[in-house]
Amino acid sequence: MARDNEPGMPKPRKGTSGSGKWSKYRPETTGRTVEWAKVDEAAILVAIGNVTSEGAALLFGVTRDRGALVLTVCDGDERLKLYAATPEEMAVHLREIADA
């Protein structure tokens, strides 16, 4: 599978994140927004501590329409993306990651 930064791959459109190649598959949300500021801080800190102590990294983001939180666990070449539509849902993902 080609990576976004390889020659011949389309360039990201200005004002968009990533290549945008999967955006047509994402469902649109109807005015719903979610923020990381509403996620349990303790769950975030525990997940960061446990994941980074194992040599992996966490990337925190939101979907383009701000309708879901995105947490990416990066461990070498492996990437695990977790999506959550509510802060409570993301707190569950964070606890699962911290326990793994």
Buried (B, 14 or more C-beta within 10 A) or exposed (E): EEEEEEEEEEEEEEEEEEBBEEBEEEEEBEEEEBEBEEBBEEBBEBBBEBBEEEEBEBEEEBBBBEBBBBBEBBEEEEEEEBBBBBBEBBBBBBBEBBEE
